[in-house]
Amino acid sequence: MKLAPIIGLFAILAFIEVIPAAKVPSNVLDLNDKFIDVMNEGFWFIKFYAPWCGHCKRLGPTWEHVGHALADMNSPVRIGKIDCTKFTAVANALRINAYPTIVFFRNGIRIPYEGDRKKEAILDFLIKSSGPVVASLDTAVKYSELKKTSDKDPFFVYIDSAEIDNSGDKLFKEYENVAEKLFTESRFFRSKSLTPFPSSVVLPHRPVIVVFKDGKHYIYDEKKNPDLSAWIESERWPLMTAVAPANIHALGKSNKKLVLIISDLLDRSNLSSPVGKYFKIAKEAANLCREDDDLHSKFQFGWLDGNEIANNIVMGEMPIPSMLVFNDSSYEYFMPSDAPEKTTPQSIITFLQTIASDTIEPMGGRTWPLRFRRMYYDITTNIYQMFQAQPVLTICLFGVPMVFIAVITYSICSADFTVDRDEIYPEEEDYSDSEMIQSNENEPAVKGDVRKRKQKRKHHESEKSLIDENDEDEDVDMNESDHEKAE
């Protein structure tokens, strides 16, 4: 009787095992080579992957979450994935060489996605990419919604002239051209009046371009900044932006040196911790830098979550908290001499002024010795990180080939290749007839050689015997002559 519940449990488990698993609904489309025929129609967000790619597998759950989010938003963007190992025609046509490759297709225009692989970052990219290049801003409600996120994501607004004329056509055309290049990374709007804006937004003239960020607004001055593209590239970042591998080179395009505050995501908001205190001081220095037009044109503040990026720059260990001024174009950097606990906002500003006046020598650079050193540092660092994450796999990957090479090297070095001269050039080839004939029974040519050698040896012996006999005769004759003389 006690076995009955156990038998029943096994029966239920066996029944469940037989039932096929229900397929989880997905909003991600599995596409094939025919995608080439429809990629110019509408908005497509495609992941090109390979089944064996580890990065592709890790991106899989996030890709599904993005698909569900787009469906909930009723977005016009269709999300899909293509297995490039199975559908090689589309991979070759689009020149896909790395996995995963993520591309947004906007009516046939290819926009590669190189940002963060998190759901929020991907959705932000899709919202900007699928919207109009220059959207309309016509209500105060919409302005308030945009203002809430302006601390992290600044936005630009072109405000039309109050007069109905063509005075702003040239400026708007230039503004629109810049927006077409950056609309996937920044937000661009156009307003025909001042109605959406609060009374604090005072404009000296119209038409005008305004950037809203960090709770403030800044007006484009064509006289100070004749290049609108450079001004937008410089102003599209917040006061203290989060710096990551995905955006550090984009920050460098602003032609500013990056003031990197090495911090920690959790501790930076804790003002009682050393990291929190240092971050607060750095933010005050960033505000002072913003008020100085000369410094603002040369430096952009940002903060790092951890010291990994800073370590790669200096090829060493950077403490947390600390500061590093980095030039992305030349790979040169500067480090302050003040200890973190003695740093003040004014000391940071003084340090930046020293850099701006070129009175301090930079470290690093792109010289050949430093390039080789960086290559060595990158290789050793990557191997160390691999060993920390997968020690067994790393040992198999590097240890086995090294042992194999060591064995081959030892075998080559310890082998004896010396050969006696007699083995190559024997003084006498005194082989017996029986041995030669026995070893070459089926080779008539060899037998002929044996006979020739035999005849040659006999001839040599006969000549030698004749010479010996002549020598004996001469000795006898000489003895007889000597005997006669003696008599």
C-alpha positions as CSV (number, residue, x, y, z in Angstrom):
1,M,0.0,0.0,0.0
2,K,2.9,2.4,0.7
3,L,4.2,2.0,-2.8
4,A,0.9,3.2,-4.4
5,P,1.6,7.0,-4.0
6,I,5.1,6.6,-5.3
7,I,3.9,4.6,-8.4
8,G,1.2,7.2,-9.0
9,L,3.8,10.1,-8.8
10,F,6.0,8.3,-11.4
11,A,3.0,7.8,-13.6
12,I,2.2,11.5,-13.5
13,L,5.8,12.5,-14.2
14,A,5.9,10.1,-17.1
15,F,2.7,11.6,-18.5
16,I,4.0,15.1,-18.2
17,E,7.2,14.1,-20.0
18,V,5.2,12.7,-22.9
19,I,3.2,15.9,-23.3
20,P,5.1,18.2,-25.7
21,A,6.2,21.5,-24.3
22,A,4.0,24.4,-25.3
23,K,5.8,26.9,-27.6
24,V,6.3,30.3,-25.9
25,P,4.8,33.0,-28.1
26,S,7.4,35.3,-29.5
27,N,7.2,38.7,-31.3
28,V,10.6,38.2,-32.9
29,L,10.4,37.0,-36.5
30,D,12.6,34.2,-37.8
31,L,13.6,35.5,-41.2
32,N,15.4,33.9,-44.2
33,D,17.1,35.0,-47.4
34,K,13.9,36.6,-48.7
35,F,14.5,39.4,-46.2
36,I,16.5,41.1,-48.9
37,D,13.3,41.6,-50.9
38,V,11.5,43.5,-48.1
39,M,14.2,45.3,-46.2
40,N,13.5,48.5,-48.0
41,E,9.9,48.6,-46.9
42,G,9.2,50.2,-43.5
43,F,11.2,49.8,-40.3
44,W,13.1,46.6,-39.5
45,F,15.3,45.9,-36.5
46,I,17.4,42.8,-37.2
47,K,19.9,40.7,-35.3
48,F,22.3,38.8,-37.5
49,Y,23.6,35.9,-35.4
50,A,25.3,32.4,-35.4
51,P,24.0,29.6,-33.2
52,W,27.5,28.9,-31.8
53,C,28.1,32.5,-30.8
54,G,28.1,33.0,-27.0
55,H,27.4,36.8,-27.2
56,C,24.4,36.0,-29.5
57,K,23.0,33.5,-26.9
58,R,23.3,36.0,-24.1
59,L,21.5,38.6,-26.2
60,G,18.6,36.2,-26.9
61,P,16.5,36.9,-23.8
62,T,16.9,40.7,-24.1
63,W,15.9,40.5,-27.8
64,E,12.7,38.7,-26.8
65,H,12.0,41.4,-24.1
66,V,12.5,44.1,-26.7
67,G,10.1,42.3,-29.1
68,H,7.3,42.2,-26.4
69,A,7.9,45.9,-25.5
70,L,7.6,47.0,-29.1
71,A,4.3,45.0,-29.4
72,D,2.9,46.6,-26.2
73,M,3.8,50.1,-27.6
74,N,2.2,49.3,-31.0
75,S,5.5,50.3,-32.6
76,P,5.8,50.3,-36.4
77,V,9.2,48.6,-36.0
78,R,9.3,44.9,-36.9
79,I,11.9,43.0,-35.0
80,G,13.6,39.8,-36.3
81,K,16.6,37.6,-36.4
82,I,18.5,35.8,-39.2
83,D,20.8,32.8,-38.8
84,C,23.8,33.7,-41.0
85,T,25.1,30.1,-40.9
86,K,21.9,28.9,-42.5
87,F,21.0,31.8,-44.8
88,T,24.4,32.8,-46.2
89,A,23.0,34.7,-49.1
90,V,21.6,37.6,-47.0
91,A,24.8,37.6,-44.9
92,N,27.0,37.9,-48.0
93,A,24.7,40.5,-49.6
94,L,24.8,42.7,-46.4
95,R,28.5,41.9,-45.7
96,I,27.9,40.6,-42.2
97,N,31.3,39.6,-40.8
98,A,30.8,39.6,-37.0
99,Y,28.2,38.2,-34.7
100,P,25.9,39.5,-33.4
101,T,25.5,42.4,-35.8
102,I,22.5,44.6,-35.1
103,V,21.1,46.8,-37.8
104,F,18.1,49.1,-38.0
105,F,16.6,49.5,-41.5
106,R,14.7,52.7,-42.0
107,N,13.1,52.6,-45.4
108,G,16.2,51.0,-46.9
109,I,18.7,53.1,-45.0
110,R,21.0,50.9,-42.9
111,I,21.7,52.3,-39.4
112,P,24.0,50.0,-37.3
113,Y,23.4,49.8,-33.6
114,E,26.6,49.9,-31.5
115,G,25.1,51.0,-28.2
116,D,24.5,49.2,-24.9
117,R,22.9,45.7,-25.1
118,K,20.4,46.5,-22.4
119,K,16.7,46.6,-23.0
120,E,16.3,50.3,-22.0
121,A,19.1,51.5,-24.3
122,I,17.8,49.5,-27.2
123,L,14.3,50.8,-26.8
124,D,15.5,54.4,-26.6
125,F,17.4,53.9,-29.8
126,L,14.4,52.5,-31.6
127,I,12.1,55.3,-30.4
128,K,14.5,57.8,-31.8
129,S,15.2,55.9,-35.0
130,S,11.6,55.1,-35.9
131,G,10.4,58.7,-35.3
132,P,10.7,61.7,-37.6
133,V,14.1,63.2,-38.0
134,V,12.8,66.5,-36.7
135,A,9.6,66.1,-34.7
136,S,7.1,68.7,-33.9
137,L,6.9,70.4,-30.4
138,D,3.7,72.3,-30.1
139,T,2.3,71.7,-26.5
140,A,3.4,72.5,-23.0
141,V,2.6,68.9,-22.0
142,K,5.0,67.5,-24.5
143,Y,7.7,69.9,-23.4
144,S,7.2,68.9,-19.7
145,E,7.6,65.2,-20.7
146,L,10.8,65.9,-22.5
147,K,12.2,68.1,-19.7
148,K,11.9,65.2,-17.2
149,T,14.6,63.2,-19.0
150,S,16.7,66.1,-20.2
151,D,19.3,65.5,-17.4
152,K,20.3,62.3,-19.1
153,D,19.1,62.9,-22.6
154,P,19.3,66.6,-23.9
155,F,17.1,67.7,-26.7
156,F,17.4,70.4,-29.3
157,V,14.6,72.7,-30.6
158,Y,14.5,74.9,-33.6
159,I,12.1,77.8,-32.9
160,D,10.7,79.5,-35.9
161,S,10.7,83.3,-36.5
162,A,7.7,85.3,-35.3
163,E,7.5,86.8,-38.8
164,I,6.2,84.8,-41.7
165,D,9.2,85.0,-44.0
166,N,12.1,82.9,-45.3
167,S,14.7,84.4,-43.0
168,G,15.3,81.1,-41.2
169,D,15.3,78.7,-44.1
170,K,19.1,78.4,-44.4
171,L,19.5,77.9,-40.6
172,F,16.7,75.2,-40.5
173,K,18.2,73.4,-43.5
174,E,21.6,73.2,-41.8
175,Y,19.8,72.1,-38.6
176,E,17.9,69.4,-40.5
177,N,21.1,68.1,-42.1
178,V,22.8,67.7,-38.7
179,A,19.7,66.0,-37.3
180,E,19.7,63.4,-40.1
181,K,23.2,62.3,-39.0
182,L,22.4,62.3,-35.2
183,F,18.7,61.6,-34.9
184,T,19.4,58.0,-33.7
185,E,21.4,59.4,-30.8
186,S,19.8,62.7,-29.9
187,R,16.3,64.3,-30.1
188,F,15.5,67.1,-32.5
189,F,12.3,69.2,-32.5
190,R,10.8,72.2,-34.2
191,S,8.4,74.7,-32.7
192,K,6.5,77.4,-34.5
193,S,5.9,79.5,-31.4
194,L,6.9,80.1,-27.8
195,T,3.6,78.6,-26.5
196,P,5.1,75.2,-25.3
197,F,7.8,76.9,-23.3
198,P,7.7,78.5,-19.8
199,S,8.3,82.2,-19.3
200,S,11.9,81.5,-18.1
201,V,12.8,80.7,-21.7
202,V,13.8,84.1,-22.9
203,L,15.2,84.4,-26.5
204,P,17.2,87.3,-27.9
205,H,15.9,86.7,-31.4
206,R,14.1,84.3,-33.6
207,P,14.6,81.9,-35.5
208,V,17.0,80.3,-33.0
209,I,18.2,76.9,-31.9
210,V,18.1,76.0,-28.2
211,V,19.4,73.0,-26.3
212,F,17.6,71.9,-23.1
213,K,19.7,70.0,-20.6
214,D,20.6,69.8,-16.9
215,G,17.5,71.8,-16.0
216,K,18.7,74.8,-18.1
217,H,18.7,75.9,-21.7
218,Y,21.5,77.2,-23.9
219,I,21.1,79.3,-27.1
220,Y,23.2,78.7,-30.2
221,D,25.3,81.8,-31.0
222,E,26.3,81.7,-34.6
223,K,29.0,84.3,-34.1
224,K,30.9,82.3,-31.4
225,N,30.2,79.0,-33.0
226,P,30.0,79.3,-36.8
227,D,29.9,75.5,-37.2
228,L,26.5,74.3,-36.1
229,S,27.4,70.6,-36.4
230,A,30.3,71.1,-34.0
231,W,28.2,73.0,-31.5
232,I,25.5,70.3,-31.5
233,E,28.1,67.5,-31.2
234,S,29.5,69.4,-28.2
235,E,26.2,70.2,-26.5
236,R,24.4,66.9,-27.0
237,W,25.9,65.4,-23.8
238,P,24.7,66.2,-20.3
239,L,26.8,67.9,-17.7
240,M,28.1,64.7,-16.1
241,T,27.4,61.8,-18.6
242,A,27.9,58.1,-17.9
243,V,30.9,56.9,-19.9
244,A,31.0,53.3,-21.2
245,P,32.9,51.5,-24.0
246,A,29.8,52.1,-26.3
247,N,30.0,55.9,-26.1
248,I,33.5,56.9,-25.2
249,H,34.6,57.4,-28.8
250,A,31.4,59.3,-29.6
251,L,32.3,61.6,-26.7
252,G,35.7,62.1,-28.2
253,K,34.2,63.4,-31.5
254,S,33.3,66.6,-29.6
255,N,37.0,67.5,-29.9
256,K,37.1,67.9,-26.1
257,K,39.3,66.2,-23.5
258,L,37.3,63.9,-21.3
259,V,37.4,64.5,-17.5
260,L,36.7,61.0,-16.3
261,I,35.6,60.6,-12.7
262,I,36.3,57.1,-11.6
263,S,33.4,56.2,-9.3
264,D,31.0,53.5,-8.5
265,L,27.3,53.2,-9.5
266,L,26.0,52.4,-6.0
267,D,28.4,54.4,-3.8
268,R,28.3,57.7,-5.8
269,S,24.9,58.5,-4.4
270,N,26.1,57.8,-0.8
271,L,27.5,61.2,0.3
272,S,29.0,59.7,3.5
273,S,31.3,57.4,1.5
274,P,34.6,58.6,0.0
275,V,33.2,57.8,-3.5
276,G,30.0,59.9,-2.9
277,K,32.0,62.8,-1.5
278,Y,34.4,62.8,-4.4
279,F,31.6,62.6,-6.9
280,K,29.8,65.6,-5.4
281,I,33.1,67.7,-5.6
282,A,33.5,66.6,-9.2
283,K,30.0,67.7,-10.1
284,E,30.5,71.1,-8.5
285,A,33.7,71.4,-10.6
286,A,31.7,70.4,-13.7
287,N,29.2,73.3,-13.0
288,L,32.1,75.7,-12.7
289,C,33.6,74.5,-15.9
290,R,30.2,75.0,-17.7
291,E,30.2,78.7,-16.6
292,D,33.7,79.2,-18.1
293,D,33.3,79.4,-21.9
294,D,37.0,78.7,-22.5
295,L,37.1,75.6,-20.3
296,H,33.7,74.4,-21.5
297,S,34.9,74.4,-25.1
298,K,37.9,72.2,-24.1
299,F,36.6,69.7,-21.5
300,Q,33.6,67.4,-21.1
301,F,32.9,65.7,-17.7
302,G,31.9,62.1,-17.4
303,W,31.9,59.4,-14.8
304,L,32.9,55.7,-14.9
305,D,31.3,52.8,-13.1
306,G,34.4,51.1,-11.9
307,N,38.0,51.5,-13.1
308,E,38.2,49.0,-15.9
309,I,38.2,51.7,-18.7
310,A,40.7,53.9,-16.8
311,N,43.0,50.9,-16.2
312,N,43.1,50.2,-20.0
313,I,44.0,53.8,-20.7
314,V,46.9,54.0,-18.2
315,M,47.8,50.3,-18.5
316,G,47.8,50.0,-14.7
317,E,45.5,50.1,-11.7
318,M,43.5,53.3,-11.0
319,P,42.1,53.8,-7.5
320,I,38.4,54.4,-6.8
321,P,37.7,57.3,-6.4
322,S,40.1,59.3,-8.6
323,M,40.2,61.4,-11.8
324,L,41.7,61.1,-15.2
325,V,41.7,63.6,-18.1
326,F,41.8,61.7,-21.4
327,N,42.3,62.8,-25.0
328,D,40.6,60.2,-27.2
329,S,42.2,61.3,-30.4
330,S,45.8,61.1,-29.3
331,Y,45.4,58.6,-26.4
332,E,47.2,61.0,-24.1
333,Y,46.1,61.4,-20.5
334,F,46.7,63.6,-17.4
335,M,46.5,62.7,-13.8
336,P,46.3,65.2,-10.9
337,S,48.8,65.1,-8.1
338,D,46.3,65.9,-5.4
339,A,45.0,63.0,-3.3
340,P,41.2,62.3,-3.5
341,E,40.6,63.4,0.1
342,K,42.3,66.7,-0.5
343,T,40.6,67.5,-3.8
344,T,38.3,70.5,-4.0
345,P,36.2,71.9,-6.9
346,Q,38.6,74.8,-7.3
347,S,41.7,72.5,-7.4
348,I,40.0,70.5,-10.3
349,I,39.4,73.8,-12.2
350,T,43.0,74.8,-11.6
351,F,44.2,71.5,-12.9
352,L,42.1,71.9,-16.0
353,Q,43.4,75.4,-16.6
354,T,47.0,74.0,-16.3
355,I,46.2,71.4,-19.0
356,A,44.5,74.1,-21.2
357,S,47.6,76.3,-21.1
358,D,49.8,73.4,-22.2
359,T,52.1,73.8,-19.1
360,I,51.9,70.2,-18.2
361,E,53.3,67.2,-20.2
362,P,50.8,64.5,-21.0
363,M,51.4,60.8,-20.5
364,G,50.6,58.0,-22.9
365,G,50.2,58.5,-26.6
366,R,50.4,56.4,-29.8
367,T,54.1,55.9,-30.2
368,W,55.3,52.5,-31.4
369,P,56.8,51.4,-28.0
370,L,53.5,52.3,-26.3
371,R,51.5,50.5,-28.9
372,F,53.5,47.3,-28.4
373,R,53.2,47.7,-24.6
374,R,49.4,48.2,-25.0
375,M,49.2,45.1,-27.2
376,Y,51.0,43.1,-24.5
377,Y,48.9,44.6,-21.8
378,D,45.6,43.8,-23.6
379,I,46.7,40.2,-24.3
380,T,47.7,39.5,-20.7
381,T,44.7,41.3,-19.3
382,N,42.3,39.3,-21.5
383,I,43.9,36.0,-20.6
384,Y,43.7,36.9,-16.9
385,Q,40.0,37.8,-17.2
386,M,39.4,34.6,-19.1
387,F,41.1,32.6,-16.4
388,Q,39.0,34.2,-13.7
389,A,35.8,33.5,-15.6
390,Q,36.6,30.0,-17.0
391,P,39.8,28.6,-15.5
392,V,39.4,25.1,-16.9
393,L,38.6,26.3,-20.4
394,T,41.5,28.7,-20.3
395,I,44.0,26.0,-19.2
396,C,42.8,23.8,-22.0
397,L,42.9,26.6,-24.6
398,F,46.4,27.8,-23.8
399,G,48.0,25.1,-21.7
400,V,47.6,22.1,-24.0
401,P,49.1,23.8,-27.1
402,M,52.0,25.1,-24.9
403,V,52.8,21.6,-23.6
404,F,52.6,20.2,-27.1
405,I,55.0,22.9,-28.4
406,A,57.3,22.3,-25.4
407,V,57.5,18.6,-26.2
408,I,58.3,19.2,-29.8
409,T,61.0,21.7,-28.9
410,Y,62.6,19.4,-26.4
411,S,62.6,16.5,-28.9
412,I,64.3,18.7,-31.5
413,C,66.9,20.1,-29.1
414,S,67.7,16.7,-27.5
415,A,68.0,14.7,-30.7
416,D,71.5,13.5,-31.7
417,F,72.2,14.3,-35.4
418,T,76.0,13.5,-35.3
419,V,77.2,11.1,-38.0
420,D,80.7,9.4,-38.3
421,R,82.6,10.1,-41.4
422,D,83.3,6.4,-41.9
423,E,79.6,5.7,-42.1
424,I,79.3,8.0,-45.2
425,Y,82.8,7.5,-46.7
426,P,84.1,4.0,-45.8
427,E,87.8,3.4,-46.3
428,E,87.4,-0.1,-47.5
429,E,84.4,-1.8,-49.0
430,D,85.4,-5.3,-47.9
431,Y,82.2,-7.2,-48.3
432,S,82.3,-10.9,-48.8
433,D,80.9,-12.4,-51.9
434,S,78.5,-14.5,-50.0
435,E,77.1,-11.5,-48.0
436,M,76.7,-9.4,-51.1
437,I,75.0,-12.2,-53.1
438,Q,72.9,-13.3,-50.2
439,S,71.5,-9.8,-49.5
440,N,70.8,-9.2,-53.2
441,E,69.7,-12.5,-54.5
442,N,67.1,-11.0,-56.8
443,E,69.3,-8.2,-58.1
444,P,71.5,-9.3,-61.1
445,A,73.0,-5.8,-61.4
446,V,74.3,-6.0,-57.9
447,K,75.8,-9.4,-58.6
448,G,77.7,-7.9,-61.5
449,D,79.1,-5.3,-59.2
450,V,80.3,-7.9,-56.9
451,R,82.1,-9.8,-59.6
452,K,83.7,-6.6,-60.8
453,R,84.9,-5.8,-57.3
454,K,86.2,-9.3,-56.9
455,Q,88.2,-9.1,-60.2
456,K,89.5,-5.7,-59.3
457,R,90.6,-7.0,-55.9
458,K,92.4,-10.0,-57.4
459,H,94.1,-7.8,-60.0
460,H,95.2,-5.5,-57.2
461,E,96.6,-8.5,-55.2
462,S,98.4,-9.9,-58.2
463,E,100.1,-6.5,-58.9
464,K,101.1,-6.3,-55.3
465,S,102.6,-9.9,-55.3
466,L,104.6,-9.0,-58.5
467,I,106.0,-5.9,-56.9
468,D,107.0,-7.9,-53.8
469,E,108.8,-10.6,-55.9
470,N,110.7,-7.9,-57.8
471,D,111.8,-6.4,-54.6
472,E,113.0,-9.7,-53.3
473,D,115.0,-10.4,-56.6
474,E,116.7,-7.0,-56.3
475,D,117.6,-7.7,-52.7
476,V,119.2,-11.1,-53.7
477,D,121.2,-9.5,-56.6
478,M,122.5,-6.8,-54.3
479,N,123.5,-9.3,-51.7
480,E,125.4,-11.4,-54.3
481,S,127.2,-8.3,-55.7
482,D,128.2,-7.3,-52.2
483,H,129.5,-10.8,-51.6
484,E,131.6,-10.8,-54.8
485,K,133.2,-7.4,-53.8
486,A,134.1,-8.8,-50.4
487,E,135.9,-11.7,-52.0
